Structures are given as C-alpha cells and as structure tokens.
Amino acid sequence: MANVEVRDITHAPDEFIAGRLSAEELSACAEEVQGRDAIGVGSSQRDFITDALFQLSTRENCGPANQVALALKQRLT
C-alpha cells in the first residue's frame, strides 16, 4: 500500500496554477487517487489530504478549480 503525503496532493494544484494541467486533468488526478483502494494516508495532516482530494475531485460541489487550488495552497502557508 502506497502512502499519500501532503506534497503528493499539492503537486497537482501547483501544476494547475502554472498552467501545465487543465481543470479537468486536476479533477481526474484527484479522483484517481481518491478512488484507489490500496493507498494509505501517511501524514499527520490526514484531514487536509482527505479534504483536498474531495475538493479537487468534486468541483461541481466545491467551486472552480482555480479557487479550490488557491484555497488549498493558502491553507498550507
């Protein structure tokens, strides 16, 4: 089982903000990670990781990808 860390979750929003990923690709990345059965959350920031995956994979509930990505980045600073 692979562990997901905060740095793994923040890489995709960074790529989106830099223009290297589309909103659809960002959402698809989060959905893929969230849907895996064989992952563990190996961080003390488990709540952040779980929330970030949810927000990034459900843009229809959480708002536009640019707002979600920026809000997640701000939570880490």
All heavy atoms as a GROMACS GRO file, in nm:
protein
  580
    1MET      N    1   0.085  -0.117   0.000
    1MET     CA    2   0.000   0.000   0.000
    1MET      C    3   0.090   0.123   0.000
    1MET      O    4   0.180   0.137   0.079
    1MET     CB    5  -0.089   0.000   0.124
    1MET     CG    6  -0.172   0.122   0.135
    1MET     SD    7  -0.285   0.138   0.277
    1MET     CE    8  -0.292  -0.017   0.355
    2ALA      N    9   0.063   0.216  -0.091
    2ALA     CA   10   0.139   0.340  -0.100
    2ALA      C   11   0.075   0.446  -0.013
    2ALA      O   12  -0.047   0.456  -0.006
    2ALA     CB   13   0.143   0.387  -0.245
    3ASN      N   14   0.158   0.522   0.053
    3ASN     CA   15   0.107   0.632   0.136
    3ASN      C   16   0.096   0.759   0.054
    3ASN      O   17   0.180   0.787  -0.031
    3ASN     CB   18   0.198   0.658   0.255
    3ASN     CG   19   0.179   0.556   0.364
    3ASN    OD1   20   0.078   0.490   0.372
    3ASN    ND2   21   0.279   0.542   0.449
    4VAL      N   22  -0.004   0.839   0.081
    4VAL     CA   23  -0.021   0.969   0.017
    4VAL      C   24   0.018   1.074   0.120
    4VAL      O   25  -0.030   1.073   0.233
    4VAL     CB   26  -0.168   0.990  -0.027
    4VAL    CG1   27  -0.185   1.129  -0.085
    4VAL    CG2   28  -0.208   0.885  -0.128
    5GLU      N   29   0.105   1.162   0.081
    5GLU     CA   30   0.152   1.269   0.168
    5GLU      C   31   0.103   1.404   0.116
    5GLU      O   32   0.059   1.415   0.001
    5GLU     CB   33   0.304   1.270   0.176
    5GLU     CG   34   0.365   1.141   0.230
    5GLU     CD   35   0.340   1.118   0.376
    5GLU    OE1   36   0.310   1.216   0.448
    5GLU    OE2   37   0.351   1.004   0.421
    6VAL      N   38   0.113   1.507   0.196
    6VAL     CA   39   0.070   1.640   0.157
    6VAL      C   40   0.142   1.684   0.029
    6VAL      O   41   0.081   1.739  -0.061
    6VAL     CB   42   0.092   1.742   0.271
    6VAL    CG1   43   0.072   1.884   0.223
    6VAL    CG2   44  -0.002   1.711   0.386
    7ARG      N   45   0.271   1.658   0.019
    7ARG     CA   46   0.346   1.700  -0.100
    7ARG      C   47   0.290   1.634  -0.227
    7ARG      O   48   0.295   1.693  -0.334
    7ARG     CB   49   0.495   1.671  -0.083
    7ARG     CG   50   0.529   1.525  -0.082
    7ARG     CD   51   0.680   1.501  -0.065
    7ARG     NE   52   0.706   1.362  -0.044
    7ARG     CZ   53   0.706   1.300   0.072
    7ARG    NH1   54   0.681   1.368   0.181
    7ARG    NH2   55   0.728   1.171   0.081
    8ASP      N   56   0.236   1.514  -0.214
    8ASP     CA   57   0.176   1.447  -0.329
    8ASP      C   58   0.048   1.519  -0.373
    8ASP      O   59   0.019   1.528  -0.492
    8ASP     CB   60   0.141   1.301  -0.297
    8ASP     CG   61   0.262   1.221  -0.252
    8ASP    OD1   62   0.371   1.243  -0.308
    8ASP    OD2   63   0.246   1.139  -0.162
    9ILE      N   64  -0.028   1.567  -0.279
    9ILE     CA   65  -0.155   1.633  -0.307
    9ILE      C   66  -0.133   1.774  -0.359
    9ILE      O   67  -0.207   1.821  -0.445
    9ILE     CB   68  -0.244   1.638  -0.180
    9ILE    CG1   69  -0.270   1.496  -0.129
    9ILE    CG2   70  -0.374   1.711  -0.204
    9ILE    CD1   71  -0.332   1.402  -0.230
   10THR      N   72  -0.033   1.844  -0.312
   10THR     CA   73  -0.012   1.983  -0.354
   10THR      C   74   0.057   1.994  -0.489
   10THR      O   75   0.052   2.101  -0.551
   10THR     CB   76   0.068   2.061  -0.248
   10THR    OG1   77   0.194   1.997  -0.227
   10THR    CG2   78  -0.010   2.072  -0.119
   11HIS      N   79   0.117   1.888  -0.537
   11HIS     CA   80   0.184   1.892  -0.667
   11HIS      C   81   0.085   1.921  -0.780
   11HIS      O   82   0.113   2.005  -0.867
   11HIS     CB   83   0.258   1.761  -0.693
   11HIS     CG   84   0.327   1.758  -0.825
   11HIS    ND1   85   0.439   1.832  -0.852
   11HIS    CD2   86   0.296   1.692  -0.939
   11HIS    CE1   87   0.476   1.811  -0.976
   11HIS    NE2   88   0.391   1.726  -1.032
   12ALA      N   89  -0.029   1.856  -0.781
   12ALA     CA   90  -0.127   1.875  -0.889
   12ALA      C   91  -0.182   2.018  -0.891
   12ALA      O   92  -0.186   2.080  -0.998
   12ALA     CB   93  -0.239   1.773  -0.879
   13PRO      N   94  -0.222   2.077  -0.778
   13PRO     CA   95  -0.265   2.218  -0.783
   13PRO      C   96  -0.154   2.313  -0.830
   13PRO      O   97  -0.180   2.409  -0.901
   13PRO     CB   98  -0.308   2.250  -0.639
   13PRO     CG   99  -0.349   2.117  -0.585
   13PRO     CD  100  -0.253   2.018  -0.647
   14ASP      N  101  -0.030   2.283  -0.791
   14ASP     CA  102   0.083   2.365  -0.839
   14ASP      C  103   0.092   2.358  -0.991
   14ASP      O  104   0.114   2.459  -1.057
   14ASP     CB  105   0.215   2.317  -0.779
   14ASP     CG  106   0.230   2.352  -0.633
   14ASP    OD1  107   0.156   2.438  -0.582
   14ASP    OD2  108   0.317   2.290  -0.567
   15GLU      N  109   0.078   2.238  -1.046
   15GLU     CA  110   0.083   2.221  -1.190
   15GLU      C  111  -0.034   2.293  -1.258
   15GLU      O  112  -0.019   2.352  -1.365
   15GLU     CB  113   0.080   2.073  -1.227
   15GLU     CG  114   0.206   1.998  -1.185
   15GLU     CD  115   0.330   2.045  -1.261
   15GLU    OE1  116   0.332   2.029  -1.384
   15GLU    OE2  117   0.422   2.098  -1.196
   16PHE      N  118  -0.151   2.290  -1.196
   16PHE     CA  119  -0.268   2.360  -1.249
   16PHE      C  120  -0.244   2.511  -1.249
   16PHE      O  121  -0.267   2.579  -1.348
   16PHE     CB  122  -0.393   2.325  -1.168
   16PHE     CG  123  -0.512   2.408  -1.205
   16PHE    CD1  124  -0.580   2.385  -1.324
   16PHE    CD2  125  -0.554   2.510  -1.122
   16PHE    CE1  126  -0.689   2.464  -1.359
   16PHE    CE2  127  -0.663   2.588  -1.156
   16PHE     CZ  128  -0.731   2.565  -1.275
   17ILE      N  129  -0.200   2.564  -1.137
   17ILE     CA  130  -0.175   2.708  -1.124
   17ILE      C  131  -0.071   2.753  -1.226
   17ILE      O  132  -0.082   2.862  -1.284
   17ILE     CB  133  -0.134   2.744  -0.980
   17ILE    CG1  134  -0.254   2.723  -0.885
   17ILE    CG2  135  -0.080   2.886  -0.971
   17ILE    CD1  136  -0.218   2.726  -0.738
   18ALA      N  137   0.028   2.669  -1.253
   18ALA     CA  138   0.133   2.701  -1.351
   18ALA      C  139   0.085   2.684  -1.495
   18ALA      O  140   0.158   2.716  -1.588
   18ALA     CB  141   0.255   2.613  -1.325
   19GLY      N  142  -0.035   2.631  -1.513
   19GLY     CA  143  -0.089   2.614  -1.648
   19GLY      C  144  -0.048   2.486  -1.717
   19GLY      O  145  -0.070   2.470  -1.837
   20ARG      N  146   0.010   2.392  -1.643
   20ARG     CA  147   0.053   2.266  -1.703
   20ARG      C  148  -0.052   2.156  -1.693
   20ARG      O  149  -0.035   2.049  -1.751
   20ARG     CB  150   0.185   2.221  -1.640
   20ARG     CG  151   0.302   2.314  -1.676
   20ARG     CD  152   0.433   2.262  -1.624
   20ARG     NE  153   0.448   2.280  -1.482
   20ARG     CZ  154   0.505   2.384  -1.423
   20ARG    NH1  155   0.552   2.483  -1.495
   20ARG    NH2  156   0.517   2.391  -1.292
   21LEU      N  157  -0.159   2.179  -1.618
   21LEU     CA  158  -0.273   2.088  -1.608
   21LEU      C  159  -0.401   2.168  -1.629
   21LEU      O  160  -0.412   2.280  -1.582
   21LEU     CB  161  -0.282   2.025  -1.469
   21LEU     CG  162  -0.198   1.906  -1.432
   21LEU    CD1  163  -0.226   1.865  -1.288
   21LEU    CD2  164  -0.223   1.790  -1.523
   22SER      N  165  -0.497   2.106  -1.697
   22SER     CA  166  -0.629   2.170  -1.711
   22SER      C  167  -0.712   2.140  -1.586
   22SER      O  168  -0.676   2.053  -1.505
   22SER     CB  169  -0.700   2.115  -1.835
   22SER     OG  170  -0.737   1.980  -1.814
   23ALA      N  171  -0.823   2.209  -1.572
   23ALA     CA  172  -0.914   2.184  -1.459
   23ALA      C  173  -0.963   2.039  -1.462
   23ALA      O  174  -0.974   1.974  -1.358
   23ALA     CB  175  -1.031   2.280  -1.463
   24GLU      N  176  -0.989   1.988  -1.582
   24GLU     CA  177  -1.036   1.850  -1.596
   24GLU      C  178  -0.928   1.751  -1.555
   24GLU      O  179  -0.956   1.651  -1.489
   24GLU     CB  180  -1.081   1.823  -1.740
   24GLU     CG  181  -1.206   1.898  -1.780
   24GLU     CD  182  -1.182   2.047  -1.812
   24GLU    OE1  183  -1.067   2.087  -1.840
   24GLU    OE2  184  -1.279   2.123  -1.805
   25GLU      N  185  -0.804   1.779  -1.593
   25GLU     CA  186  -0.692   1.690  -1.555
   25GLU      C  187  -0.669   1.694  -1.404
   25GLU      O  188  -0.640   1.591  -1.343
   25GLU     CB  189  -0.565   1.730  -1.629
   25GLU     CG  190  -0.570   1.702  -1.777
   25GLU     CD  191  -0.457   1.766  -1.854
   25GLU    OE1  192  -0.418   1.882  -1.822
   25GLU    OE2  193  -0.406   1.700  -1.945
   26LEU      N  194  -0.681   1.812  -1.345
   26LEU     CA  195  -0.665   1.825  -1.200
   26LEU      C  196  -0.769   1.742  -1.127
   26LEU      O  197  -0.738   1.665  -1.036
   26LEU     CB  198  -0.677   1.972  -1.160
   26LEU     CG  199  -0.668   2.005  -1.011
   26LEU    CD1  200  -0.532   1.967  -0.956
   26LEU    CD2  201  -0.695   2.154  -0.990
   27SER      N  202  -0.893   1.753  -1.171
   27SER     CA  203  -1.001   1.676  -1.110
   27SER      C  204  -0.981   1.527  -1.130
   27SER      O  205  -0.999   1.447  -1.037
   27SER     CB  206  -1.134   1.720  -1.170
   27SER     OG  207  -1.241   1.651  -1.112
   28ALA      N  208  -0.939   1.488  -1.249
   28ALA     CA  209  -0.916   1.346  -1.278
   28ALA      C  210  -0.804   1.288  -1.192
   28ALA      O  211  -0.815   1.175  -1.143
   28ALA     CB  212  -0.885   1.327  -1.426
   29CYS      N  213  -0.699   1.366  -1.169
   29CYS     CA  214  -0.589   1.320  -1.083
   29CYS      C  215  -0.641   1.293  -0.941
   29CYS      O  216  -0.610   1.191  -0.881
   29CYS     CB  217  -0.479   1.425  -1.076
   29CYS     SG  218  -0.379   1.442  -1.222
   30ALA      N  219  -0.717   1.387  -0.888
   30ALA     CA  220  -0.771   1.372  -0.753
   30ALA      C  221  -0.867   1.254  -0.745
   30ALA      O  222  -0.864   1.177  -0.648
   30ALA     CB  223  -0.841   1.500  -0.708
   31GLU      N  224  -0.951   1.238  -0.846
   31GLU     CA  225  -1.045   1.125  -0.848
   31GLU      C  226  -0.971   0.992  -0.850
   31GLU      O  227  -1.010   0.897  -0.782
   31GLU     CB  228  -1.137   1.134  -0.969
   31GLU     CG  229  -1.245   1.237  -0.956
   31GLU     CD  230  -1.332   1.245  -1.079
   31GLU    OE1  231  -1.350   1.142  -1.147
   31GLU    OE2  232  -1.384   1.354  -1.107
   32GLU      N  233  -0.863   0.987  -0.928
   32GLU     CA  234  -0.786   0.862  -0.937
   32GLU      C  235  -0.725   0.825  -0.802
   32GLU      O  236  -0.735   0.711  -0.758
   32GLU     CB  237  -0.675   0.876  -1.041
   32GLU     CG  238  -0.594   0.749  -1.056
   32GLU     CD  239  -0.483   0.764  -1.157
   32GLU    OE1  240  -0.498   0.840  -1.253
   32GLU    OE2  241  -0.379   0.697  -1.138
   33VAL      N  242  -0.664   0.921  -0.735
   33VAL     CA  243  -0.603   0.895  -0.605
   33VAL      C  244  -0.711   0.860  -0.503
   33VAL      O  245  -0.698   0.763  -0.427
   33VAL     CB  246  -0.519   1.015  -0.557
   33VAL    CG1  247  -0.472   0.994  -0.414
   33VAL    CG2  248  -0.401   1.036  -0.650
   34GLN      N  249  -0.819   0.937  -0.502
   34GLN     CA  250  -0.926   0.915  -0.404
   34GLN      C  251  -0.991   0.779  -0.424
   34GLN      O  252  -1.032   0.715  -0.327
   34GLN     CB  253  -1.029   1.027  -0.417
   34GLN     CG  254  -1.132   1.027  -0.307
   34GLN     CD  255  -1.228   1.145  -0.320
   34GLN    OE1  256  -1.262   1.184  -0.430
   34GLN    NE2  257  -1.267   1.201  -0.208
   35GLY      N  258  -0.999   0.731  -0.546
   35GLY     CA  259  -1.067   0.606  -0.575
   35GLY      C  260  -0.983   0.481  -0.555
   35GLY      O  261  -1.034   0.370  -0.564
   36ARG      N  262  -0.857   0.496  -0.526
   36ARG     CA  263  -0.771   0.379  -0.507
   36ARG      C  264  -0.801   0.310  -0.376
   36ARG      O  265  -0.816   0.373  -0.272
   36ARG     CB  266  -0.624   0.419  -0.509
   36ARG     CG  267  -0.576   0.461  -0.645
   36ARG     CD  268  -0.428   0.489  -0.640
   36ARG     NE  269  -0.384   0.544  -0.766
   36ARG     CZ  270  -0.267   0.600  -0.785
   36ARG    NH1  271  -0.182   0.611  -0.684
   36ARG    NH2  272  -0.235   0.647  -0.903
   37ASP      N  273  -0.808   0.179  -0.383
   37ASP     CA  274  -0.832   0.101  -0.262
   37ASP      C  275  -0.704   0.080  -0.182
   37ASP      O  276  -0.708   0.068  -0.060
   37ASP     CB  277  -0.891  -0.036  -0.298
   37ASP     CG  278  -1.032  -0.025  -0.351
   37ASP    OD1  279  -1.102   0.072  -0.315
   37ASP    OD2  280  -1.072  -0.113  -0.429
   38ALA      N  281  -0.591   0.077  -0.251
   38ALA     CA  282  -0.466   0.040  -0.186
   38ALA      C  283  -0.377   0.159  -0.158
   38ALA      O  284  -0.260   0.160  -0.191
   38ALA     CB  285  -0.392  -0.061  -0.273
   39ILE      N  286  -0.434   0.263  -0.098
   39ILE     CA  287  -0.349   0.374  -0.055
   39ILE      C  288  -0.372   0.398   0.093
   39ILE      O  289  -0.476   0.367   0.148
   39ILE     CB  290  -0.374   0.505  -0.132
   39ILE    CG1  291  -0.514   0.560  -0.104
   39ILE    CG2  292  -0.349   0.490  -0.279
   39ILE    CD1  293  -0.532   0.704  -0.145
   40GLY      N  294  -0.273   0.452   0.154
   40GLY     CA  295  -0.285   0.491   0.293
   40GLY      C  296  -0.253   0.639   0.303
   40GLY      O  297  -0.187   0.694   0.217
   41VAL      N  298  -0.299   0.700   0.405
   41VAL     CA  299  -0.268   0.840   0.428
   41VAL      C  300  -0.166   0.843   0.540
   41VAL      O  301  -0.200   0.825   0.656
   41VAL     CB  302  -0.395   0.922   0.462
   41VAL    CG1  303  -0.360   1.066   0.488
   41VAL    CG2  304  -0.495   0.911   0.349
   42GLY      N  305  -0.040   0.862   0.502
   42GLY     CA  306   0.068   0.851   0.598
   42GLY      C  307   0.118   0.984   0.648
   42GLY      O  308   0.235   1.008   0.651
   43SER      N  309   0.028   1.071   0.685
   43SER     CA  310   0.070   1.203   0.727
   43SER      C  311  -0.007   1.246   0.851
   43SER      O  312  -0.118   1.202   0.875
   43SER     CB  313   0.041   1.303   0.614
   43SER     OG  314   0.064   1.434   0.658
   44SER      N  315   0.055   1.337   0.925
   44SER     CA  316  -0.016   1.394   1.039
   44SER      C  317  -0.125   1.490   0.992
   44SER      O  318  -0.208   1.531   1.071
   44SER     CB  319   0.084   1.467   1.130
   44SER     OG  320   0.144   1.574   1.060
   45GLN      N  321  -0.126   1.522   0.863
   45GLN     CA  322  -0.227   1.612   0.808
   45GLN      C  323  -0.333   1.533   0.731
   45GLN      O  324  -0.377   1.573   0.623
   45GLN     CB  325  -0.161   1.718   0.720
   45GLN     CG  326  -0.073   1.812   0.800
   45GLN     CD  327  -0.020   1.923   0.715
   45GLN    OE1  328   0.010   1.906   0.599
   45GLN    NE2  329  -0.007   2.040   0.774
   46ARG      N  330  -0.376   1.425   0.788
   46ARG     CA  331  -0.475   1.336   0.727
   46ARG      C  332  -0.602   1.411   0.687
   46ARG      O  333  -0.655   1.392   0.579
   46ARG     CB  334  -0.510   1.223   0.823
   46ARG     CG  335  -0.617   1.128   0.775
   46ARG     CD  336  -0.646   1.021   0.879
   46ARG     NE  337  -0.528   0.952   0.923
   46ARG     CZ  338  -0.480   0.841   0.868
   46ARG    NH1  339  -0.541   0.787   0.766
   46ARG    NH2  340  -0.372   0.784   0.914
   47ASP      N  341  -0.651   1.501   0.773
   47ASP     CA  342  -0.773   1.575   0.742
   47ASP      C  343  -0.755   1.663   0.620
   47ASP      O  344  -0.843   1.673   0.535
   47ASP     CB  345  -0.818   1.660   0.861
   47ASP     CG  346  -0.868   1.577   0.977
   47ASP    OD1  347  -0.906   1.459   0.956
   47ASP    OD2  348  -0.870   1.628   1.090
   48PHE      N  349  -0.638   1.728   0.609
   48PHE     CA  350  -0.612   1.813   0.493
   48PHE      C  351  -0.611   1.729   0.366
   48PHE      O  352  -0.671   1.768   0.265
   48PHE     CB  353  -0.478   1.886   0.507
   48PHE     CG  354  -0.440   1.959   0.380
   48PHE    CD1  355  -0.493   2.083   0.353
   48PHE    CD2  356  -0.354   1.901   0.288
   48PHE    CE1  357  -0.461   2.150   0.235
   48PHE    CE2  358  -0.322   1.966   0.170
   48PHE     CZ  359  -0.376   2.092   0.144
   49ILE      N  360  -0.544   1.617   0.367
   49ILE     CA  361  -0.535   1.531   0.248
   49ILE      C  362  -0.672   1.483   0.205
   49ILE      O  363  -0.708   1.492   0.088
   49ILE     CB  364  -0.440   1.412   0.274
   49ILE    CG1  365  -0.296   1.463   0.289
   49ILE    CG2  366  -0.450   1.308   0.163
   49ILE    CD1  367  -0.198   1.360   0.338
   50THR      N  368  -0.750   1.435   0.299
   50THR     CA  369  -0.884   1.385   0.268
   50THR      C  370  -0.970   1.498   0.210
   50THR      O  371  -1.039   1.479   0.109
   50THR     CB  372  -0.949   1.327   0.394
   50THR    OG1  373  -0.865   1.223   0.445
   50THR    CG2  374  -1.086   1.270   0.364
   51ASP      N  375  -0.965   1.613   0.273
   51ASP     CA  376  -1.044   1.728   0.227
   51ASP      C  377  -0.996   1.776   0.090
   51ASP      O  378  -1.078   1.806   0.002
   51ASP     CB  379  -1.035   1.841   0.329
   51ASP     CG  380  -1.129   1.955   0.298
   51ASP    OD1  381  -1.247   1.927   0.265
   51ASP    OD2  382  -1.086   2.071   0.308
   52ALA      N  383  -0.866   1.783   0.069
   52ALA     CA  384  -0.812   1.828  -0.059
   52ALA      C  385  -0.855   1.735  -0.172
   52ALA      O  386  -0.896   1.782  -0.279
   52ALA     CB  387  -0.660   1.836  -0.052
   53LEU      N  388  -0.846   1.605  -0.151
   53LEU     CA  389  -0.888   1.511  -0.254
   53LEU      C  390  -1.036   1.527  -0.287
   53LEU      O  391  -1.076   1.526  -0.404
   53LEU     CB  392  -0.859   1.367  -0.212
   53LEU     CG  393  -0.713   1.326  -0.214
   53LEU    CD1  394  -0.696   1.189  -0.151
   53LEU    CD2  395  -0.658   1.328  -0.356
   54PHE      N  396  -1.117   1.544  -0.184
   54PHE     CA  397  -1.260   1.563  -0.206
   54PHE      C  398  -1.285   1.691  -0.286
   54PHE      O  399  -1.358   1.690  -0.386
   54PHE     CB  400  -1.336   1.569  -0.073
   54PHE     CG  401  -1.480   1.606  -0.091
   54PHE    CD1  402  -1.571   1.513  -0.139
   54PHE    CD2  403  -1.524   1.734  -0.064
   54PHE    CE1  404  -1.705   1.547  -0.158
   54PHE    CE2  405  -1.656   1.770  -0.082
   54PHE     CZ  406  -1.747   1.676  -0.130
   55GLN      N  407  -1.225   1.800  -0.243
   55GLN     CA  408  -1.249   1.928  -0.310
   55GLN      C  409  -1.200   1.928  -0.455
   55GLN      O  410  -1.267   1.980  -0.544
   55GLN     CB  411  -1.180   2.042  -0.234
   55GLN     CG  412  -1.249   2.076  -0.105
   55GLN     CD  413  -1.190   2.198  -0.041
   55GLN    OE1  414  -1.157   2.295  -0.109
   55GLN    NE2  415  -1.175   2.194   0.090
   56LEU      N  416  -1.084   1.869  -0.478
   56LEU     CA  417  -1.029   1.868  -0.614
   56LEU      C  418  -1.106   1.775  -0.706
   56LEU      O  419  -1.110   1.797  -0.827
   56LEU     CB  420  -0.882   1.828  -0.611
   56LEU     CG  421  -0.788   1.929  -0.545
   56LEU    CD1  422  -0.651   1.868  -0.525
   56LEU    CD2  423  -0.781   2.057  -0.629
   57SER      N  424  -1.166   1.672  -0.651
   57SER     CA  425  -1.235   1.575  -0.736
   57SER      C  426  -1.383   1.607  -0.755
   57SER      O  427  -1.449   1.548  -0.839
   57SER     CB  428  -1.219   1.434  -0.681
   57SER     OG  429  -1.285   1.421  -0.557
   58THR      N  430  -1.436   1.700  -0.678
   58THR     CA  431  -1.579   1.735  -0.690
   58THR      C  432  -1.596   1.885  -0.709
   58THR      O  433  -1.655   1.953  -0.627
   58THR     CB  434  -1.659   1.688  -0.567
   58THR    OG1  435  -1.600   1.746  -0.450
   58THR    CG2  436  -1.661   1.538  -0.554
   59ARG      N  437  -1.545   1.933  -0.820
   59ARG     CA  438  -1.552   2.077  -0.849
   59ARG      C  439  -1.695   2.126  -0.855
   59ARG      O  440  -1.724   2.240  -0.820
   59ARG     CB  441  -1.481   2.109  -0.979
   59ARG     CG  442  -1.332   2.087  -0.971
   59ARG     CD  443  -1.265   2.115  -1.102
   59ARG     NE  444  -1.319   2.024  -1.203
   59ARG     CZ  445  -1.342   2.058  -1.329
   59ARG    NH1  446  -1.317   2.178  -1.372
   59ARG    NH2  447  -1.390   1.969  -1.414
   60GLU      N  448  -1.788   2.039  -0.896
   60GLU     CA  449  -1.928   2.082  -0.905
   60GLU      C  450  -1.985   2.116  -0.768
   60GLU      O  451  -2.078   2.195  -0.756
   60GLU     CB  452  -2.015   1.975  -0.974
   60GLU     CG  453  -2.022   1.843  -0.903
   60GLU     CD  454  -1.905   1.748  -0.928
   60GLU    OE1  455  -1.812   1.782  -1.003
   60GLU    OE2  456  -1.905   1.638  -0.870
   61ASN      N  457  -1.927   2.062  -0.662
   61ASN     CA  458  -1.971   2.091  -0.526
   61ASN      C  459  -1.888   2.199  -0.458
   61ASN      O  460  -1.937   2.270  -0.370
   61ASN     CB  461  -1.965   1.966  -0.438
   61ASN     CG  462  -2.061   1.860  -0.480
   61ASN    OD1  463  -2.164   1.889  -0.539
   61ASN    ND2  464  -2.028   1.735  -0.453
   62CYS      N  465  -1.762   2.208  -0.496
   62CYS     CA  466  -1.669   2.293  -0.422
   62CYS      C  467  -1.626   2.420  -0.494
   62CYS      O  468  -1.557   2.502  -0.436
   62CYS     CB  469  -1.545   2.211  -0.386
   62CYS     SG  470  -1.586   2.072  -0.279
   63GLY      N  471  -1.664   2.435  -0.619
   63GLY     CA  472  -1.630   2.556  -0.692
   63GLY      C  473  -1.526   2.534  -0.799
   63GLY      O  474  -1.474   2.423  -0.815
   64PRO      N  475  -1.494   2.641  -0.872
   64PRO     CA  476  -1.398   2.632  -0.981
   64PRO      C  477  -1.261   2.586  -0.934
   64PRO      O  478  -1.218   2.617  -0.822
   64PRO     CB  479  -1.391   2.776  -1.034
   64PRO     CG  480  -1.514   2.843  -0.984
   64PRO     CD  481  -1.550   2.774  -0.856
   65ALA      N  482  -1.192   2.515  -1.020
   65ALA     CA  483  -1.062   2.457  -0.986
   65ALA      C  484  -0.962   2.562  -0.942
   65ALA      O  485  -0.885   2.539  -0.849
   65ALA     CB  486  -1.007   2.378  -1.105
   66ASN      N  487  -0.963   2.679  -1.006
   66ASN     CA  488  -0.865   2.781  -0.968
   66ASN      C  489  -0.887   2.828  -0.824
   66ASN      O  490  -0.793   2.848  -0.749
   66ASN     CB  491  -0.865   2.899  -1.065
   66ASN     CG  492  -0.999   2.969  -1.074
   66ASN    OD1  493  -1.104   2.911  -1.049
   66ASN    ND2  494  -0.995   3.096  -1.109
   67GLN      N  495  -1.013   2.843  -0.782
   67GLN     CA  496  -1.042   2.884  -0.645
   67GLN      C  497  -1.004   2.774  -0.545
   67GLN      O  498  -0.949   2.802  -0.439
   67GLN     CB  499  -1.189   2.920  -0.630
   67GLN     CG  500  -1.228   3.046  -0.703
   67GLN     CD  501  -1.377   3.074  -0.693
   67GLN    OE1  502  -1.453   3.000  -0.632
   67GLN    NE2  503  -1.419   3.184  -0.753
   68VAL      N  504  -1.036   2.650  -0.580
   68VAL     CA  505  -1.005   2.538  -0.491
   68VAL      C  506  -0.854   2.524  -0.476
   68VAL      O  507  -0.802   2.511  -0.365
   68VAL     CB  508  -1.068   2.407  -0.542
   68VAL    CG1  509  -1.019   2.288  -0.463
   68VAL    CG2  510  -1.220   2.415  -0.537
   69ALA      N  511  -0.781   2.528  -0.588
   69ALA     CA  512  -0.635   2.512  -0.583
   69ALA      C  513  -0.571   2.622  -0.500
   69ALA      O  514  -0.483   2.594  -0.416
   69ALA     CB  515  -0.578   2.511  -0.725
   70LEU      N  516  -0.612   2.745  -0.520
   70LEU     CA  517  -0.555   2.856  -0.443
   70LEU      C  518  -0.590   2.846  -0.294
   70LEU      O  519  -0.505   2.872  -0.209
   70LEU     CB  520  -0.600   2.990  -0.501
   70LEU     CG  521  -0.540   3.025  -0.637
   70LEU    CD1  522  -0.606   3.151  -0.692
   70LEU    CD2  523  -0.390   3.040  -0.629
   71ALA      N  524  -0.712   2.808  -0.264
   71ALA     CA  525  -0.752   2.794  -0.123
   71ALA      C  526  -0.671   2.684  -0.054
   71ALA      O  527  -0.630   2.701   0.062
   71ALA     CB  528  -0.901   2.763  -0.114
   72LEU      N  529  -0.648   2.574  -0.124
   72LEU     CA  530  -0.566   2.467  -0.065
   72LEU      C  531  -0.423   2.512  -0.041
   72LEU      O  532  -0.365   2.483   0.063
   72LEU     CB  533  -0.569   2.343  -0.154
   72LEU     CG  534  -0.703   2.270  -0.162
   72LEU    CD1  535  -0.699   2.162  -0.270
   72LEU    CD2  536  -0.742   2.211  -0.028
   73LYS      N  537  -0.367   2.586  -0.135
   73LYS     CA  538  -0.231   2.637  -0.117
   73LYS      C  539  -0.224   2.732   0.002
   73LYS      O  540  -0.129   2.727   0.080
   73LYS     CB  541  -0.183   2.709  -0.244
   73LYS     CG  542  -0.167   2.621  -0.364
   73LYS     CD  543  -0.057   2.522  -0.348
   73LYS     CE  544   0.077   2.589  -0.345
   73LYS     NZ  545   0.186   2.497  -0.322
   74GLN      N  546  -0.325   2.816   0.019
   74GLN     CA  547  -0.326   2.911   0.131
   74GLN      C  548  -0.335   2.839   0.264
   74GLN      O  549  -0.277   2.884   0.362
   74GLN     CB  550  -0.441   3.009   0.116
   74GLN     CG  551  -0.418   3.110   0.005
   74GLN     CD  552  -0.536   3.202  -0.015
   74GLN    OE1  553  -0.647   3.175   0.031
   74GLN    NE2  554  -0.513   3.312  -0.085
   75ARG      N  555  -0.407   2.728   0.268
   75ARG     CA  556  -0.418   2.652   0.394
   75ARG      C  557  -0.285   2.596   0.437
   75ARG      O  558  -0.263   2.571   0.556
   75ARG     CB  559  -0.517   2.538   0.378
   75ARG     CG  560  -0.661   2.584   0.383
   75ARG     CD  561  -0.760   2.474   0.361
   75ARG     NE  562  -0.745   2.360   0.448
   75ARG     CZ  563  -0.812   2.246   0.431
   75ARG    NH1  564  -0.898   2.234   0.331
   75ARG    NH2  565  -0.793   2.145   0.513
   76LEU      N  566  -0.193   2.577   0.345
   76LEU     CA  567  -0.062   2.520   0.378
   76LEU      C  568   0.040   2.625   0.420
   76LEU      O  569   0.145   2.590   0.470
   76LEU     CB  570  -0.008   2.441   0.258
   76LEU     CG  571  -0.082   2.313   0.229
   76LEU    CD1  572  -0.031   2.252   0.098
   76LEU    CD2  573  -0.067   2.215   0.343
   77THR      N  574   0.007   2.751   0.401
   77THR     CA  575   0.106   2.855   0.437
   77THR      C  576   0.077   2.914   0.571
   77THR      O  577  -0.021   2.896   0.632
   77THR     CB  578   0.110   2.967   0.332
   77THR    OG1  579  -0.019   3.024   0.317
   77THR    CG2  580   0.160   2.914   0.201
   0.00000   0.00000   0.00000
